[in-house]
Amino acid sequence: MWSSWQEVLAHPTQMKVAALVTARVLAPGYILIDPNDPRTPTPLKEDQWVPAPAYLVQVPGHAPLLLDTGVALSGAADCSYGERPFFWIPCRSAPDQELARWLTARGAPPSELGFVVLSHAHGDHAGGLRDVMRAAGEHRPRVLFSDSEWAAVQSNSRLVSGYLTEQLQDDYRITVASHTRALTIDGWSAIDLYGDGAVWLLFAAGHTEGELAVLLNAVPRPLLLTFDASHLQANLELQVPPYAVNREAAVASLARLKQLAERFPSLEIVFGHEPTQWPTNERELR
C-alpha cells in the first residue's frame, strides 16, 4: 500500500511513452480558460487552434496502453465534428495523423492494446474510439472511464454536455474506475492501474464530472498528463480553470496539480491542449 507520492516516485518504472496529435481543433477561448476571471490575459480569451493528442504507453510486463483516442476520422483533412445547434468544433488533420496506423507503425497495433483509458468523453478525446476498435477487429481492448464520467455519458443531458455518444455505442468492453476502489494519496483520489505503482489514474473532476489526469511514474523522471483538468499551461500557473461543469471541483483539481508540481520539481507536465508543447505532430516523451 502506497502512503505518499514521495514513496511512489521513489520507485519509478522503465517505460516508453510516445504521443501523436490526431488533429488540431479550433477551441473557443471560453472553453480553454475562464474569460471572466481577472487573472486571464486578454489574448487567451480568443479562440485558438490547439492539439488533440493521444498517448501510447508501453510498460514492461503489460500490454500497450492507449490514453485517449483524439478525434474521429483522424487523418481526414476536415475532421470537424459536433451536433448543431448545440456545438460545432472545426477540426483539421492529415493522413500521417491517423491513430490506428500510427499505433501499428510503432509496434502496438490496436488488437494488442490492453486498455484504452479515456480521460473524459468529449469528441477531441474519445472521438477516435470507434476507429481504434474497428482496427482492433475481434481483439478489442478494454475501455476505461471513471465511474462519474461513465454515468455522465449515459445521462439524459449528455448531448448538451458535449458527449457524442454514438461513438460509444458499439460493443465495447467497458471497465469503470470506481472511486470506492481508489487510494487517497496526499489528498488525491487515485487508482494504481497495474498495482505496481507505474501508472496512476487521478480523479480530477471539474471540466467534466469524471475527468481523469494520469501520472506516469517513469524513468528518468515522472510525467504528469493533465488532460483537461488544465487545458493550458496558464490554467495551472494562474490557477484559472477551463470551462467546467463543476467550477468548485475544477479549482480544487488545479490546486492539487499545482501542489504536486511544486512538491516535485522534476515532474514533467504535459497539458491537455497547450499549443506551445506541440510544434510537431509526434513526440517521444520517454
C-alpha positions in Angstrom: 0.0 0.0 0.0 1.4 3.4 -1.0 1.3 6.1 1.6 2.6 9.2 -0.2 3.6 10.4 -3.7 7.2 10.7 -2.3 7.1 6.9 -1.7 5.5 6.2 -5.1 8.0 8.4 -7.0 10.9 6.8 -5.2 10.2 3.6 -7.2 10.0 4.6 -10.9 9.5 2.2 -13.8 11.2 2.0 -17.1 8.6 2.7 -19.8 8.2 4.1 -23.3 5.8 7.0 -23.8 5.0 8.5 -27.3 2.3 10.8 -28.4 0.5 11.7 -31.6 -1.5 14.8 -32.3 -4.5 13.2 -34.1 -5.8 16.6 -35.2 -5.9 20.3 -34.3 -9.2 21.7 -33.3 -10.4 25.3 -33.1 -11.3 25.7 -29.4 -13.4 28.6 -28.1 -11.4 30.8 -25.7 -14.1 30.4 -23.0 -13.6 26.6 -23.1 -9.8 26.8 -22.6 -9.8 29.3 -19.8 -12.4 31.3 -17.8 -12.6 34.6 -19.6 -14.3 36.3 -16.7 -11.5 35.7 -14.3 -9.5 38.9 -13.8 -6.3 36.9 -13.9 -7.0 35.7 -17.5 -4.8 37.5 -20.1 -6.7 39.1 -22.9 -5.0 37.1 -25.7 -6.1 33.9 -24.1 -9.7 34.8 -24.4 -9.6 34.4 -28.2 -10.4 31.1 -30.0 -7.3 29.2 -31.0 -6.2 26.1 -32.8 -5.0 23.5 -30.3 -3.7 19.9 -30.5 -5.8 16.9 -29.7 -3.2 14.3 -28.7 -3.3 10.6 -27.8 -0.6 8.8 -25.9 0.9 5.3 -26.2 2.4 3.9 -23.0 4.5 0.7 -23.1 5.3 -0.7 -19.7 7.3 -3.9 -19.5 5.1 -6.9 -18.4 1.9 -5.2 -19.6 0.1 -4.9 -22.9 0.4 -1.5 -24.6 -1.8 1.2 -23.1 -3.5 4.0 -25.0 -4.5 7.2 -23.3 -7.3 9.0 -25.2 -8.1 8.5 -28.9 -8.3 12.0 -30.2 -10.9 12.9 -32.8 -12.9 10.7 -35.1 -11.7 10.1 -38.7 -8.3 11.3 -37.8 -6.2 11.6 -41.0 -9.1 13.3 -42.8 -8.4 16.9 -43.9 -11.7 18.1 -42.5 -12.5 16.3 -39.2 -14.9 18.8 -37.9 -17.5 17.4 -35.5 -20.4 18.3 -33.2 -24.1 18.4 -33.1 -25.6 21.6 -34.3 -27.2 23.7 -32.8 -25.6 22.7 -29.6 -21.9 22.8 -30.6 -19.7 22.5 -33.6 -15.9 22.2 -33.5 -13.8 23.0 -36.6 -11.0 20.4 -37.0 -8.2 19.7 -39.4 -5.9 16.7 -39.8 -3.7 14.9 -42.2 -3.0 11.2 -43.3 0.0 10.9 -41.0 -2.2 11.7 -38.0 -4.3 8.6 -38.3 -4.1 7.0 -34.9 -4.6 3.3 -35.7 -2.0 3.4 -38.4 0.4 5.2 -36.1 -0.1 2.6 -33.4 0.7 -0.2 -35.8 3.8 1.5 -37.1 5.0 1.8 -33.5 4.6 -1.9 -32.9 1.4 -1.6 -30.8 -1.5 -2.3 -33.2 -5.0 -1.8 -31.8 -5.5 -5.5 -31.5 -2.6 -5.7 -29.0 -3.7 -2.9 -26.7 -4.6 -3.9 -23.1 -6.6 -0.8 -22.1 -7.8 2.4 -23.8 -8.1 4.9 -20.9 -10.3 7.9 -21.8 -9.7 11.0 -19.7 -13.2 12.0 -20.5 -15.8 11.5 -23.3 -15.6 14.8 -25.3 -15.1 14.4 -29.0 -11.5 15.5 -29.1 -10.5 12.9 -26.5 -12.8 10.0 -27.2 -14.0 10.6 -30.8 -11.5 8.2 -32.3 -12.5 5.3 -30.2 -14.6 3.7 -32.9 -11.8 3.9 -35.4 -9.4 2.2 -33.0 -11.8 -0.5 -32.1 -12.7 -1.3 -35.7 -9.0 -1.6 -36.4 -8.6 -4.0 -33.5 -11.2 -6.4 -35.0 -12.1 -9.3 -32.8 -9.4 -8.5 -30.2 -10.8 -5.3 -28.8 -9.1 -3.8 -25.7 -10.9 -2.8 -22.6 -12.2 0.8 -22.5 -11.8 2.5 -19.1 -13.7 5.5 -17.8 -14.0 6.9 -14.3 -17.3 5.9 -12.7 -18.5 9.5 -12.7 -17.7 10.0 -16.4 -19.5 6.8 -17.4 -22.6 8.0 -15.5 -22.4 11.4 -17.3 -22.1 9.7 -20.7 -25.3 7.8 -20.0 -27.3 10.7 -18.6 -30.2 12.4 -20.4 -28.3 15.6 -20.7 -25.3 14.0 -22.4 -25.7 15.8 -25.7 -25.8 19.3 -24.3 -22.8 18.3 -22.2 -20.7 17.8 -25.3 -20.8 14.0 -25.5 -21.0 12.4 -29.0 -22.3 9.2 -27.6 -22.8 7.5 -30.9 -19.0 7.0 -30.7 -19.6 4.9 -27.5 -22.5 2.7 -28.6 -20.6 -0.1 -30.2 -20.0 -3.4 -28.4 -17.1 -2.2 -26.2 -15.6 -3.9 -23.2 -16.3 -1.1 -20.7 -14.3 -1.0 -17.4 -15.2 1.6 -14.8 -12.6 3.0 -12.4 -14.5 3.4 -9.2 -14.0 6.0 -6.5 -14.7 3.2 -4.0 -11.5 1.4 -5.1 -9.3 4.4 -5.1 -6.5 5.2 -2.8 -6.1 8.6 -1.1 -2.5 9.8 -1.5 -1.6 13.3 -0.3 -5.2 14.5 -1.0 -5.5 12.8 -4.4 -8.1 10.1 -5.0 -6.1 7.8 -7.3 -6.0 4.3 -8.8 -2.9 2.3 -9.3 -3.8 0.9 -12.7 -1.5 -2.2 -12.7 -0.9 -2.4 -8.9 2.8 -1.8 -9.3 3.0 2.0 -9.0 3.8 2.6 -12.7 0.6 4.2 -14.0 -1.8 6.2 -11.8 -5.3 7.5 -12.7 -6.0 10.7 -10.8 -9.6 11.8 -10.3 -9.5 15.4 -11.4 -13.2 16.4 -11.7 -14.3 19.8 -12.8 -14.1 20.2 -16.6 -16.4 17.1 -16.6 -17.7 15.3 -13.5 -15.4 12.3 -14.3 -12.3 13.9 -15.7 -9.1 11.9 -15.2 -5.4 13.0 -15.2 -2.6 10.4 -15.4 0.7 10.2 -13.6 3.3 8.0 -15.2 6.0 7.1 -12.7 8.7 6.8 -15.4 12.4 6.8 -15.6 14.3 9.2 -15.6 11.5 11.4 -14.2 7.8 11.2 -13.7 5.3 12.5 -16.3 2.0 14.2 -15.5 -0.6 14.3 -18.2 -3.3 16.8 -17.0 -5.7 16.3 -19.9 -8.5 18.8 -19.5 -8.0 19.4 -15.8 -5.6 22.0 -17.2 -6.1 22.7 -20.9 -3.3 25.2 -21.0 -0.1 25.9 -19.0 -1.8 29.2 -18.0 -4.6 27.3 -16.2 -2.1 25.8 -13.8 0.2 28.8 -13.5 -2.6 31.3 -12.9 -4.9 28.9 -11.1 -7.7 29.8 -13.5 -9.8 26.9 -14.5 -11.0 26.0 -18.0 -14.7 25.6 -18.8 -16.1 23.4 -16.0 -19.4 21.7 -15.3 -18.3 22.0 -11.6 -16.2 25.0 -11.1 -15.5 24.4 -7.4 -14.2 20.9 -8.3 -12.1 22.3 -11.2 -10.4 24.9 -8.9 -9.7 22.1 -6.3 -8.2 19.9 -9.0 -5.9 22.7 -10.3 -4.8 23.4 -6.7 -3.8 19.8 -6.2 -2.0 19.8 -9.6 0.0 22.9 -8.6 0.8 21.4 -5.2 2.1 18.2 -6.9 4.2 20.2 -9.3 5.7 22.4 -6.6 6.5 19.5 -4.4 8.2 17.5 -7.1 10.1 19.9 -9.4 11.4 17.1 -11.5 7.9 16.3 -12.6 7.3 17.0 -16.3 3.8 18.2 -17.1 2.1 17.9 -20.4 -1.1 19.9 -20.6 -4.4 19.0 -22.3 -4.1 21.3 -25.3 -1.1 23.6 -24.8 -0.1 24.6 -28.4 3.5 25.6 -27.4 4.1 22.0 -26.4 3.3 20.6 -29.8 5.4 22.2 -32.6 5.2 18.9 -34.4 2.5 16.2 -34.5 4.6 13.4 -32.9 6.6 13.4 -29.7 8.8 10.9 -27.8 8.2 11.7 -24.2 10.1 8.8 -22.7 
